[in-house]
Amino acid sequence: MLRTNLRKSHGPVYREVVKQAALAAWHERRLWPIAFIASFLFTAGAYDILWKAFDTVSSQGVSLTERGQIVTSIGAGFVSAAQHAGSLVNVVFGIQFLLIVTILIVAIAAFACVSQGALIYTLGVRHRGESTSLTDALRVGGKAFWPIAALNAITLSTLWVLRFLSAVPLAMNLASGGNSHWVLYFFSFIIFCGLQLIITIVQTFAMNAMILQGASAAQALIRGYDLFKRHWVVAVETAILQTLIAIGAFITFCGLIFIAIIPIVMAIITSAQIDSAALYYLSIGIGFGLIFLACCTGIAVLTQFQYATWTYLYRRLGEGGVIPKLHRIYRAVTGRYSFEK
């Protein structure tokens, strides 16, 4: 049975947790690069529900009716290229390019898994009033790579299947040209959003159980689901507040970008008036560079805020059970977390 660590306070639990997470996201700037890399694989953020859900389901529904044709066209393209080339040189180059891209994607995903573990570990250490170096955090994330990779694979596969199933009514509508399936699509989309929210929370709780309590992937999933089931009201309230904060931050970010590009636009107009190619390209380069840097920083801060929120909420909701108790004994004796060697 889980032991609840919810303490009485003057306000809801999620407000205190979100406040602590916001402070951690802003003051722990050294974690921004790790948070940015962690965002490549899975953001662990509730804002995905609003930002990605409709786009992914809709695009998947549209492409579902054309996917067979796309695969056929790609195959025919390879055959045609081989026939017209007169040799296998172009085919070999194409395979090499695909292999290089695949290796890069796998390497980025692996580093993202390590960054997830490092981020949760550092936030957990910070929550108990201690500090750690980025080298130690990345080492801990590396030791927990396989459990985190397995958990991400399970989570992302489940989400893909759910997106596929929820997109089927939309694909049927597009194929038939009627509107009979729009109601079914609407309800399937609502169900998908709810399931994605649950899976996101359970996955993040499970990663905390693995990194901070030494649980295996299977044990972590069971514990994450049990924790959500017992405290789903607090978890959903936290997710909603996260979403509102993310939307507010996005609107503010867009406003700041709009204000910041005014001088860039003025410089571009000036370059056109004085016919200066150097000023034009310099303005374009500085403008895109600043926007790119601002976007990367915003993603890193929001991602770190999301992880900090769920980590601190996890610590607040309880650390009961046999494995966590054994881990606390281990930590009391050694002063280390399970993956910290």
C-alpha positions as CSV (number, residue, x, y, z in Angstrom):
1,M,0.0,0.0,0.0
2,L,1.2,3.5,-0.8
3,R,1.9,5.8,2.0
4,T,0.6,9.3,1.4
5,N,2.9,12.2,2.1
6,L,0.3,14.9,1.4
7,R,0.7,17.5,4.1
8,K,-1.9,19.9,5.1
9,S,-1.4,23.3,3.6
10,H,-3.4,26.5,3.0
11,G,-3.8,25.7,-0.7
12,P,-4.0,22.9,-3.2
13,V,-1.0,20.6,-3.5
14,Y,-0.6,21.3,-7.2
15,R,-0.1,25.0,-6.6
16,E,2.8,24.5,-4.2
17,V,4.4,21.8,-6.5
18,V,4.0,24.0,-9.6
19,K,5.6,27.0,-7.8
20,Q,8.6,24.9,-6.7
21,A,8.9,23.5,-10.2
22,A,8.9,27.0,-11.8
23,L,11.6,28.1,-9.5
24,A,13.7,25.0,-10.3
25,A,13.2,25.5,-14.0
26,W,14.4,29.1,-13.8
27,H,17.2,28.8,-11.3
28,E,18.8,25.5,-12.5
29,R,19.9,27.0,-15.9
30,R,22.7,24.5,-16.2
31,L,20.1,21.8,-16.8
32,W,18.6,23.6,-19.8
33,P,20.8,21.8,-22.4
34,I,19.8,18.4,-20.9
35,A,16.1,19.4,-20.8
36,F,16.3,20.5,-24.4
37,I,17.7,17.1,-25.5
38,A,15.2,15.3,-23.3
39,S,12.4,17.1,-25.2
40,F,13.4,15.3,-28.4
41,L,12.0,12.0,-27.3
42,F,9.2,12.8,-24.9
43,T,8.4,16.1,-23.3
44,A,6.4,14.6,-20.4
45,G,4.2,17.7,-20.7
46,A,0.5,18.1,-20.6
47,Y,0.6,20.8,-23.2
48,D,1.2,17.9,-25.7
49,I,-2.4,17.1,-25.3
50,L,-3.6,20.4,-26.8
51,W,-0.7,21.1,-29.1
52,K,0.1,17.7,-30.7
53,A,-2.9,15.6,-30.2
54,F,-5.2,17.1,-32.9
55,D,-2.4,17.6,-35.3
56,T,-1.0,14.1,-35.1
57,V,-4.4,12.4,-35.1
58,S,-5.7,14.6,-38.0
59,S,-2.5,14.2,-40.1
60,Q,-2.5,10.5,-39.4
61,G,-6.1,10.2,-40.5
62,V,-5.4,12.0,-43.7
63,S,-2.3,10.0,-44.5
64,L,-4.0,6.7,-43.5
65,T,-5.9,6.7,-46.8
66,E,-2.7,7.5,-48.8
67,R,-0.1,5.5,-47.0
68,G,-0.3,2.5,-49.2
69,Q,0.2,4.7,-52.3
70,I,3.2,6.4,-50.7
71,V,4.9,3.1,-49.9
72,T,4.2,1.9,-53.4
73,S,5.6,5.1,-54.9
74,I,8.8,4.9,-52.8
75,G,9.3,1.3,-53.9
76,A,8.7,2.2,-57.5
77,G,11.1,5.2,-57.2
78,F,13.9,2.9,-56.0
79,V,13.3,0.5,-58.8
80,S,13.2,3.3,-61.4
81,A,16.3,4.9,-60.1
82,A,18.2,1.6,-60.3
83,Q,17.0,1.0,-63.9
84,H,17.9,4.4,-65.1
85,A,21.2,4.6,-63.3
86,G,22.5,1.5,-65.1
87,S,24.4,0.5,-61.9
88,L,23.9,0.0,-58.2
89,V,26.0,3.1,-57.3
90,N,23.0,5.4,-56.7
91,V,21.2,2.6,-54.8
92,V,24.2,2.1,-52.6
93,F,24.5,5.8,-51.9
94,G,20.8,5.9,-51.0
95,I,21.2,3.0,-48.6
96,Q,24.2,4.6,-47.0
97,F,22.3,7.8,-46.6
98,L,19.4,6.0,-45.0
99,L,21.8,4.2,-42.6
100,I,23.4,7.4,-41.6
101,V,20.1,9.0,-40.9
102,T,18.9,6.0,-38.9
103,I,22.1,6.0,-36.8
104,L,21.7,9.7,-36.1
105,I,18.1,9.2,-35.0
106,V,19.0,6.3,-32.8
107,A,21.9,8.2,-31.3
108,I,19.7,11.2,-30.6
109,A,17.0,9.0,-29.0
110,A,19.6,7.3,-26.8
111,F,21.0,10.6,-25.6
112,A,17.5,11.8,-25.0
113,C,16.9,8.7,-22.7
114,V,20.1,9.5,-20.8
115,S,19.1,13.1,-20.5
116,Q,15.7,12.1,-19.1
117,G,17.3,10.1,-16.3
118,A,19.9,12.8,-15.6
119,L,17.2,15.5,-15.4
120,I,15.0,13.5,-13.0
121,Y,18.0,12.5,-10.9
122,T,19.2,16.1,-10.6
123,L,15.7,17.4,-9.7
124,G,15.3,14.7,-7.1
125,V,18.6,15.5,-5.5
126,R,17.8,19.2,-5.5
127,H,14.4,18.5,-3.8
128,R,16.2,16.9,-0.8
129,G,18.4,20.0,-0.5
130,E,21.6,18.7,-2.2
131,S,23.3,19.3,-5.5
132,T,25.1,17.3,-8.1
133,S,27.3,17.9,-11.1
134,L,26.1,17.4,-14.6
135,T,28.7,14.7,-15.1
136,D,27.3,12.7,-12.2
137,A,23.8,13.2,-13.4
138,L,24.6,12.0,-16.9
139,R,26.4,9.0,-15.5
140,V,23.3,8.1,-13.5
141,G,21.2,8.6,-16.6
142,G,23.5,6.4,-18.6
143,K,23.3,3.6,-16.0
144,A,19.5,3.8,-16.2
145,F,19.5,3.9,-20.0
146,W,17.9,0.5,-20.7
147,P,15.0,0.7,-18.3
148,I,14.3,4.3,-19.5
149,A,14.5,3.2,-23.1
150,A,12.2,0.3,-22.5
151,L,9.7,2.5,-20.8
152,N,9.8,5.1,-23.6
153,A,9.4,2.3,-26.2
154,I,6.3,1.0,-24.4
155,T,4.8,4.4,-24.0
156,L,5.5,5.7,-27.5
157,S,4.2,2.5,-29.0
158,T,1.0,2.6,-27.0
159,L,0.5,6.3,-28.0
160,W,1.1,5.5,-31.7
161,V,-1.5,2.6,-31.5
162,L,-4.0,4.9,-29.8
163,R,-3.4,7.6,-32.4
164,F,-3.9,5.1,-35.2
165,L,-7.2,3.8,-33.7
166,S,-8.5,7.3,-33.1
167,A,-7.7,8.3,-36.7
168,V,-9.6,5.4,-38.3
169,P,-13.0,7.2,-38.2
170,L,-11.5,10.3,-39.8
171,A,-9.9,8.2,-42.5
172,M,-13.2,6.5,-43.1
173,N,-14.9,9.9,-43.4
174,L,-12.2,11.1,-45.9
175,A,-12.5,7.9,-47.9
176,S,-16.3,7.9,-48.1
177,G,-16.8,11.6,-48.5
178,G,-19.6,11.6,-46.0
179,N,-20.1,12.9,-42.4
180,S,-21.4,9.8,-40.7
181,H,-18.2,9.1,-38.8
182,W,-17.5,12.7,-37.5
183,V,-19.3,12.0,-34.3
184,L,-17.4,8.8,-33.8
185,Y,-14.1,10.6,-34.6
186,F,-15.0,13.3,-32.1
187,F,-15.5,10.9,-29.3
188,S,-12.5,8.8,-30.2
189,F,-10.4,12.0,-30.2
190,I,-11.7,12.9,-26.7
191,I,-10.9,9.4,-25.5
192,F,-7.5,9.5,-27.1
193,C,-6.7,12.8,-25.3
194,G,-7.7,11.4,-21.9
195,L,-5.7,8.2,-22.5
196,Q,-2.7,10.2,-23.6
197,L,-2.9,12.3,-20.5
198,I,-3.0,9.2,-18.3
199,I,-0.1,7.5,-20.1
200,T,2.0,10.7,-19.9
201,I,1.5,11.0,-16.2
202,V,2.1,7.3,-15.5
203,Q,5.2,7.3,-17.7
204,T,6.7,10.2,-15.8
205,F,5.8,8.7,-12.4
206,A,7.4,5.4,-13.5
207,M,10.6,7.2,-14.5
208,N,10.8,8.8,-11.1
209,A,10.3,5.4,-9.5
210,M,13.1,3.9,-11.6
211,I,15.6,6.8,-11.0
212,L,14.8,7.8,-7.4
213,Q,13.7,4.4,-6.0
214,G,15.5,1.8,-8.1
215,A,12.4,0.0,-9.4
216,S,12.5,-2.1,-12.6
217,A,10.6,-1.0,-15.7
218,A,7.7,-3.4,-14.9
219,Q,7.6,-2.4,-11.2
220,A,7.8,1.3,-12.1
221,L,4.9,1.1,-14.5
222,I,2.8,-0.7,-11.9
223,R,3.7,1.9,-9.3
224,G,3.1,4.8,-11.6
225,Y,-0.4,3.6,-12.5
226,D,-1.2,2.8,-8.8
227,L,0.0,6.3,-7.8
228,F,-2.2,7.9,-10.5
229,K,-5.2,5.8,-9.6
230,R,-5.0,6.8,-6.0
231,H,-4.4,10.5,-6.7
232,W,-5.8,11.1,-10.1
233,V,-7.7,14.2,-9.1
234,V,-4.4,16.0,-8.0
235,A,-2.6,14.7,-11.1
236,V,-5.3,15.9,-13.5
237,E,-5.5,19.3,-11.7
238,T,-1.7,19.6,-12.0
239,A,-1.9,18.7,-15.7
240,I,-4.5,21.3,-16.4
241,L,-2.5,24.0,-14.6
242,Q,0.6,22.9,-16.5
243,T,-1.4,23.3,-19.8
244,L,-2.6,26.8,-18.9
245,I,0.9,27.9,-17.9
246,A,2.3,26.5,-21.1
247,I,-0.3,28.3,-23.2
248,G,0.3,31.5,-21.4
249,A,4.1,31.1,-21.8
250,F,3.6,30.4,-25.5
251,I,1.5,33.5,-26.0
252,T,4.0,35.6,-24.1
253,F,6.8,34.1,-26.1
254,C,5.1,35.0,-29.4
255,G,4.6,38.5,-28.2
256,L,8.2,38.9,-27.3
257,I,9.3,37.5,-30.6
258,F,7.1,39.9,-32.4
259,I,8.5,42.8,-30.5
260,A,12.1,41.6,-31.0
261,I,11.9,41.2,-34.7
262,I,10.8,44.8,-35.3
263,P,14.4,46.1,-35.4
264,I,15.3,43.2,-37.7
265,V,12.4,44.1,-40.1
266,M,13.5,47.8,-40.0
267,A,17.1,46.7,-40.9
268,I,15.8,44.6,-43.8
269,I,13.7,47.5,-45.1
270,T,16.7,49.8,-44.8
271,S,18.9,47.3,-46.7
272,A,16.4,47.3,-49.5
273,Q,16.4,51.1,-49.6
274,I,20.1,51.5,-49.7
275,D,20.6,48.4,-51.8
276,S,22.9,46.7,-49.3
277,A,23.1,43.0,-49.7
278,A,25.5,42.7,-46.7
279,L,23.1,44.4,-44.4
280,Y,20.2,42.3,-45.7
281,Y,22.0,38.9,-45.1
282,L,23.3,40.1,-41.8
283,S,19.8,41.1,-40.6
284,I,18.4,37.8,-41.8
285,G,21.2,35.8,-40.1
286,I,20.9,37.7,-36.8
287,G,17.1,37.4,-36.9
288,F,16.9,33.7,-37.5
289,G,19.7,33.1,-35.0
290,L,17.9,35.0,-32.3
291,I,14.6,33.3,-33.0
292,F,16.3,29.8,-33.0
293,L,18.1,30.5,-29.8
294,A,14.9,31.8,-28.2
295,C,12.9,28.8,-29.3
296,C,15.5,26.4,-28.0
297,T,15.6,28.2,-24.6
298,G,11.8,28.3,-24.4
299,I,11.6,24.5,-25.1
300,A,14.3,23.8,-22.5
301,V,12.6,25.8,-19.8
302,L,9.2,24.4,-20.4
303,T,10.5,20.8,-20.6
304,Q,12.4,21.3,-17.3
305,F,9.3,22.8,-15.7
306,Q,7.2,19.8,-16.8
307,Y,9.7,17.3,-15.4
308,A,10.2,19.2,-12.2
309,T,6.5,19.4,-11.7
310,W,6.0,15.6,-11.9
311,T,9.1,14.9,-9.9
312,Y,8.1,17.1,-7.0
313,L,4.5,15.8,-7.2
314,Y,5.7,12.3,-7.1
315,R,7.7,13.0,-4.0
316,R,4.7,14.6,-2.4
317,L,2.3,11.8,-3.2
318,G,4.2,9.1,-1.3
319,E,7.1,6.8,-1.3
320,G,5.6,3.7,0.3
321,G,6.0,0.1,-0.6
322,V,8.6,-2.6,-0.2
323,I,11.0,-1.5,-2.9
324,P,11.0,2.2,-1.9
325,K,11.5,1.2,1.8
326,L,14.5,-0.9,0.9
327,H,15.8,1.9,-1.3
328,R,15.5,4.4,1.6
329,I,17.5,2.0,3.8
330,Y,20.1,1.7,1.0
331,R,20.2,5.5,0.6
332,A,20.4,6.0,4.4
333,V,23.4,3.7,4.6
334,T,25.2,4.7,1.4
335,G,23.9,8.2,0.9
336,R,23.3,7.4,-2.8
337,Y,20.5,6.7,-5.2
338,S,20.1,3.3,-6.8
339,F,21.8,4.2,-10.1
340,E,24.4,6.4,-8.5
341,K,27.7,4.5,-8.2
